[in-house]
Structures are given as C-alpha cells and as structure tokens.
Amino acid sequence: MAAIDELRGRLAELSDLAGLGSLASWDQQVMMPRAGAPARAHQLAALERLAHELATADELGDWLAQIEGTSERLSDLDRDIVRIARRDYDRRRCVSAELAGELAQAASAGQSAWREAREASDFAAFAPALRRNVELAREYAACFSDAPRAYDALLDDYDFGVPTERIQALFSELADGLAPLFTELPQTQLLGAIAVPIEAQKAAVSATLKRVGVSDDRWRVDVSPHPFSDSLSRGDLRITTRYSDEGVESLIAALHEFGHSLYEAQIAPELERTNLGHGTSMSVHESQSKLWENHVARSPAFAPVLCEELGRGGYSIGAGELSAAVNQICPSLIRVSADQITYPLHIILRFELELGLIEGDLDVDDLPGAWNDGMRRLLGIEVPEDRLGVLQDIHWAAGLFGYFPSYAVGCLIAAQLWQQIETELGPQDAVLRNADVGGIREWLGERVHRYGRRLDTEPLVEQATGSGLDVQPFLAHARALAGAA
Amino acid sequence: MAAIDELRGRLAELSDLAGLGSLASWDQQVMMPRAGAPARAHQLAALERLAHELATADELGDWLAQIEGTSERLSDLDRDIVRIARRDYDRRRCVSAELAGELAQAASAGQSAWREAREASDFAAFAPALRRNVELAREYAACFSDAPRAYDALLDDYDFGVPTERIQALFSELADGLAPLFTELPQTQLLGAIAVPIEAQKAAVSATLKRVGVSDDRWRVDVSPHPFSDSLSRGDLRITTRYSDEGVESLIAALHEFGHSLYEAQIAPELERTNLGHGTSMSVHESQSKLWENHVARSPAFAPVLCEELGRGGYSIGAGELSAAVNQICPSLIRVSADQITYPLHIILRFELELGLIEGDLDVDDLPGAWNDGMRRLLGIEVPEDRLGVLQDIHWAAGLFGYFPSYAVGCLIAAQLWQQIETELGPQDAVLRNADVGGIREWLGERVHRYGRRLDTEPLVEQATGSGLDVQPFLAHARALAGAA
C-alpha cells in the first residue's frame, strides 16, 4: 500500500477512537450511573493509551518521511493532511511517555485537591497541587525547543500559531477599550432575576433549537450539570443544557452549545475520518458558540423568538423585559456568569496570572494576592474570599495553562464574523426576529466551518473577514450594548 | 514484569475495550441519532480490530508459554485466568484474519438480504446469502481440528464443552415430554389481550424493578425497539424494555433483562477487568433471564406485586386475570411470542435444521419445506408463508449457527435452579407475593453468579444443583402450568 494510504488509514483509525472517547465522556456526564465511574476511568485511560501509541508509532513517522521524500504530486487535500499530520506527530513525539503520565496524574490529583480547597475556601490547601501542575507545565513547554518562549508552546496546543505577544497586544487594546464602558454606566438598579417555570424553558429550548436548525435525525439535546457539546461524528451531534427556575440560562446555554456543534456539523464531508475533520482551534470553536450566544441568543432582535417559544410553553414575558434581563451589565466576581462586556476582563486577568506563573515572575503563594489586585484594577471590585476568587475555576487544577485566552479571543472573532455577515448579507435584525437563520448557517459553513483544520486560527479569520484578529468589532458591539443599558 | 502481570495487564486492557464496545452498542440502540450510524460502524470496527490484534498478539502467546513453563505456584484465581486465557487465545488464533473478515462481511450482507426477503416473504431471494453464511460457518468450524464434529466447534462459542450429542439427548427427552402437554389441553377460548395504558406500565416497570433490587446508582432502565441488557461494568448495568398498549410485555421483558444484568452485577469483584469477569455462557446467561421471567415475573405468586404496581400507576386488574393473561398456552408461529411450554419446541426445530445445514444432510433450498414439516410435527400447526416461518429470525442471516440451543437449555437450567432454590430455601410463593427477593438474589450470587467464567456451563450447574443438565425440572414446571391452564 502507498504510504499516503497507510497514513490515511491510521488517521481514520485515530478519528474512530476519538469518536469513541467523545461518546464515553458524553455518556459519563449525561447517562452513566454513578457507580460506573471507576470502570469508565479505566476505559478512557485504555483508549487514551492506545490512541497515543498509534499516533506516535515509528511507522507513522516512516510513512510521513516517505511521502515527504517523493516527488509524487499529492492532491491539495492530501498535502494538508500530511502537513498537519507532521505537525501533530512531531509535537506528540516531543513529549516523553513518562512526562505525559506525570501530567495526567498531577491533573487528576490537582482536581481533587481543588474541589476540597474550594469547598473550604482554603487556597493554601490547594497550593502544593497547583505548584506541581505549574512545574510540569513548564517542563512540558520546554519539550518544544523551537517555541520562542514557554507560553507560546502552551498556546500552540489550543491556538496553533498565535504567539504570546499577539495575545498581549490584543488584550491590552481590549482592556483599554472596555474599561470606560462599565465604569461610566449610570448606577441603575439591577433587575431582579426573572422566574421562568422549567417546563416552559424546556419547551422553548426544544422549539428554539428546532427553529435554528436542530433536527432529530442528527442531534440530541440532553441535560447535564455543566452544559457542553460533543460531536461524535458529522451525523451525531450532542448538546446539553441545564435548568434553573431563575432566568433563561437554559436557552442561552443551548444556543451557545448549538454554535459549537454546528461548526462540527458543517465541516466538509471529505475531511471526515481524517486528521482535519474537527474545529481548527479553541478560539475559533469558542467564536462559534459566542456568535450564537452574543449575537443571536442575547440580541434584542432575537428576543421576540424566545418570548414566542416561552409563551407557547406557558410563560408570558415581553421582548424588552427579556432582552434587558439577559443583557444586564455589572462587574461581578464569577467568570461564568459575567456579562458580555466584563467577561473578557476576567479572561485577561487569568492570562496575565498564568503567564506570570509559567514564565517565572509570579510565585504560586502570591497568586491570591495578585488575583485580588487584578480584580480591583480590571473590574473595580473586591474579592471577599478565595472561593469567589482564585479558586473559582478548575482549569489550573487540571493543568490547563494557555487555554483561557481562547475564551476572550473567541468573543473577538465572533464579533468580527458577525460584522462581516452584516456587511455581506445586510443587517440581520429582521432575520433574527423570525429565527430565519439559514443564511447565517450557510455563510458560516462556507466561510468558516468547511475548512476543518485546513486553516489555523488567524489565516481562517483573514479568509472569512479580510483581516486578522481585531479588537474593534467586539468593542463596537460592547459600546452598543453599553449605550442601550 | 512477570509474565503473569503482563498477561493480566493485557486482559484488563481487553476488558476495558470490551466495555467501550458495550457502551457503543448500547448507545447505538438507545440514544444515537439515526445519522450517526455510518460513523458508529467505523468506530465499532476499529475497536474490534484493535481488540483482535491485542487478543491474538504473539507476545500474549509468549507470556502464556512462560507461565505454563515455570514451576512457580500460581494462586487459584491466576490458574483459572491462565487456563481460560489459553483456551481463548488458541481458539482465536485458529481462525485466519481473512476468514474472520469474510465471516463479518457475509453476516452483514446476510442481514440486509434477510430484511428484504422477509418483507417480501421471498425465501429464494435470501437463499444465496444464507448459503454463503452456511459455507463460511462450515469453514469456520473446520478451523478447530480438535472438535469431534463440526457442530461441536460452533456450540463451543456459546456453551463451551456441551457436545452436540448432549443437546440431542436433552432435546429429544424435552420434545417427548412437552408434546402431550399442549395437545391434550382443552380447546379453551383464548383470552383477549388486556389493554394497559402505557403510563401505568411505565410506573409499574420502574416500581417493580426497584422492588427486586434495581437502584439508580448502578442501573439505567431505558426503552429500545428490542429489549436487551448490557453491563458496561459491575457498577454500570443497563437494561431496556419496550411498550405496547396491549398486554404487559414491558414488565415481563424488564424482569427478563434484569436477570441478565443481575448475573453480571454479582460476579465476584476480584474477577473485574480479568478474562473471567463475565457470564460463563449463553445458556447460563439465558437461564438467569428465564429464571426471572418464567419463575418470578410469570408466576401466579408474583402477580399480586404486578397488580399492585399497575394499580399505583392507575390501572386496575385482578391477580388471577393478569396471571391467566401472561400464561396462556397455545401453539403459534412466532418464537419470540411463544408461551413457556411451546417455546422450547421452536428452538428444537431450529437446532435440528441448523445441524442439518452445517453437517451436510440439509440443502439450503430444502430449508423452507423442512421448516414447515417440523412445525407440523412438533407443534401441529401449518405455516402459511415463509415470513411467518423460516424467515422470522435474524440469527442465520447473521451467521449465528450453534446459538439457538442456548435459548432452550437456558429454560432447562432456570427450572433446575428454581427447583434447587425451593429445595434449599423452601417454597417461594410467600416471598414472591411480597417481592421480597433478596434471598433469591443472594442464592444466585453465591451459587451461580460469583464464578464468572471460572466454571463452564455443566460444571456450574452441577455445582449449583448437585446434578448436570436435566430436563425433568422444566417438565415438572410445564406440567404444573398445563394443569393450571
């Protein structure tokens, strides 16, 4: 068999195993009885180990070398497949099996320690486990000798090719632009949370998703403690949401997760079972969820659709009131419930701190103080206890450094794409009022989704919008929000 | 690492992969959106291929040879692990990868051909695909040169160590004993099916399962087109049932599947993630489902429990009427809806015919005629069309030869075990009337379940009941049923 066929066979196998891993993890969060956890951990570990062996095997390197060494002309698709396969292979082979094992173990121990420490709001109890994760992340970064700086190596796992300096420049402009928007807001009384019966929310979630394009033959919509999306294949798209009787987070979260899964659903069919058949990066993925969350679900123009479907479910509310409720702006302590304007500042804080941890200026013991200082500087609020501050997120406990920036970069890209959609397709308010979003789906499919991993973050954004990563469209969106508030 | 540890590591890995395969197959039948099917087929095939490679790898043979070659004393458990690992390894290595591929392909093609042929009641359209499956099953059987006859080799896949002659003797005695029981029945009017609202059935399924031992932390109960059970691990037990508004098949099927899963749930914890951590054979597995179906769910003594729970669900029926409805005896065309007395005769017919196909007396073209003759001889009824006769089951289309006997042998073992339970624990009528089945569960756990694969079918039955496979307890049960009818 030709080396390219061997390579494609192996990549297909790896894609199949990744699909099984997605299934096992989805099931664990949505379906599995509690007592199934120990066996599931073994099953996932076995899958991980086998996939790692297959992805780093010597023969895969031999096939790549053979393909790269011949003058035979490959198709454009095969060239991209080989290019990304080479990148992934080299990155994986940089890391020893020992280090990979230590990372996994420290991440597991870190999460346990974090759960207890957060419960007790006791950072000191968490510090040793965090220190271990920081040390290992530095060791991991050092494996990539061609990365200009340590944090670049970490970023590459989530957003290949976006350097630390680029993030710093974007975030600096972003923080400067956002600060006046909420500090100058009139001190209006915050609205009370609206109380929406869960049955009405459930009816509205199901009906609204149907209107934006969710069909039973390809999608599942379930409930889980933390909303997430998982695409097992292009024809097997699964999203979850959660219900509380205050507010309509269920609807916002469902549309957010829809954005993630729609991306996977619209990747070109010929990329299926290759190494290119998934979203290209964390920030582009987040841009897709944020586009549907910030620019559709929370848009005043879309509020009548939500009201209509809540009404059919038996809960009556006016579009103005609903829109005001889902767009309140107010600096607050917790990232995941932050409003659209202050949300990126939470991310900027985490980026600054993890950069300090990884590149050496910041000691773990000084982290809570640095956190609290940052919250004062960026958001103007005091942190009463670490549980509501430095202990709120699981990421660092799980060894995830370099991941946070994608949440804010995703907001930026979403605004860039939305601006481009309105430039090319015209203002979308009328479209949103009828949930007539076929044109938006199609534009995203054509300009973003179909490429899979063929284009990295910044080239993809350039291709879709004509310019690279840009803070201004998000700032314009934020100014409009602040003006309306 | 010592060879025994290497071996146990590999067996644990194979067990983990088998758990993932169970999950993928459960999900496909219960949760997966329709359009996920093509990718799921690839995922299952990849898993199958990897597991096959790991299970037949040369190093596994080396470890076995090293262990067998040393004089070091193994624990009893390790001795059983090695003994069964050797057996499985040798059996898998007998079959070439080519033949395994051809078998899988013919089974897949056979099922497609069967679906169309059954729809059209057109046996001739199915015959070529069936012929191919028969030929390959013969070829497969011929791989096992130490099997005294071809059909023995096939039986060994489902019930290791039960030879063809043993099945023939049991089935001959069984057919002779059953014949007078239904031919001599008074020609009573059959009861009409009872109409039970599905909501009442759902409430009763849930409540009844809870009373016999199903708890949320280890079990899931779902709905699927064909009821089945799947144990992903000892702590992750999943059963399904189905609902129709005629009769209470939902309840009977749920208790049947409960029997299968309870077996897996009560295997000794130290067998988990070894090659011994599953039910030992098809017929012992079926004995567990049939025990809960025939001797609990359908027992007149248990009828008050079902009535009580249906009543709480809003449907009122007397125990006598319910018991009569689930125990009607009448020869009929379709195996899966046959009554307890005539059911084994459907199996005997299939056994006779597949033995003829595999060992050469019966040609595929003569199968429909032989089927119809057999139905006349064994059950005294005429088959109006092949759809209701030779085309009703999927097994042969899927290349499953040697599987059918376990359905009837399971009924025999269930009756033997039930008789032994009543001998040791006393009559169980009062126990069943209160669904107070903890003692039955415990007895089964102690005498049957905990052994996993450590004992094969007949040794296990001997260990539990003091005698080998025996037709008389089932005949006594059948006579009691016929007497009551």
Interface residues (C-beta under 8 A of the other chain):
Chain A: A12 E13 D16 L17 G19 L20 L23 A24 D27 M31 M32 P33 R34 A35 G36 A37 P38 A39 R40 H42 Q43 A45 A46 L47 R49 L50 D216 D217 R218 W219 R220 L232 S233 R234 G235 D236 L237 E272 R273
Chain B: A12 E13 D16 L17 G19 L20 L23 A24 D27 M31 M32 P33 R34 A35 G36 A37 P38 A39 R40 H42 Q43 A45 A46 L47 R49 L50 D216 D217 R218 W219 R220 L232 S233 R234 G235 D236 L237 E272 R273
